[in-house]
Amino acid sequence: MVDLTEQEQAAIRAAMRPLGECLGEIGWQTRLIDLTEPQVLTLIEVAVGGFQDAMHATAQQVPERHRPLTAADAPF
């Protein structure tokens, strides 16, 4: 088991809404074994995309003094 950071846990919770909408389109009563390959791929894309979007939004909120250095920060 991976020890998730608070930001990762929040990103997982944020991904639940788009994932729930996708499941609503498929049908909540549909068994996982009955999903088609395209449906499974869509669920994965929605879940991963929602997680990544939330993580990106969190990264944008990091104060300037805590952000990683980039090549643009080099004085030469």
N, C-alpha and C positions, 0 to 999 in steps of 0.2 A: 504494500500500500504506500502511496506517495503522500508525504506531508504537504498539503496545499497551503499556500499563503492566504491571507485574508482576501487579497485582491483576486486570487484564483477562485476561491470559494464564492465570492461575490459575482465573478464572471460566469460561473456555472449557474448560479441562481438567475442571472440576467438572461442566459440562453434558454431558460425554461419557457419564456413567453413565446418566442418564435417557434420553438419546438412544439409547444402545445397547439399553436395555430396549424402547424403542418400536420400534426396527428389528427386534429379536428377535420382537416380536409380528407385525410385517408379514411377516417372513421375510428372512433375510440374502441369499438367492439372488435376491430380487426386483430386477429392473433398475429404475433410476430412471425410465426412460421408461414402465415398466409401472405406476407408482404412480398411484392415483386422486387426484383433487383433494383429497378429504378426508384421505387419507393424507399428502399433501404438506403440507397445512395443519397437521395434527397434528405432523408432524416439526418444522415451523417453530416452532409454539407451544411444543413441548417444549424445543427448543434455546434459544429466546429466554428462556423462563421459567426454565430451569436457569441461564442466564447471569445473569439479573436476580436470582434468588435468591442466587446466590453473591456477586454484587456487594453486595447488601443485607447479607448476613451479614458481609462484609468491612467495610462501613461501620459496622456496629454495634461493631466491634472497634477503631475509631479512638479513640485516647486523647482525653480531654476537651479538652486544650489544642490539638488539631489539628482539631477539628470546626469546620465553618463556623458563623458567627454567625447567629442567627435573631432574629426580632422579640422573642422572650422574653428575649433577652440585653440589650435596650435598658433603660437605667435610668429611663426615663420612661414 
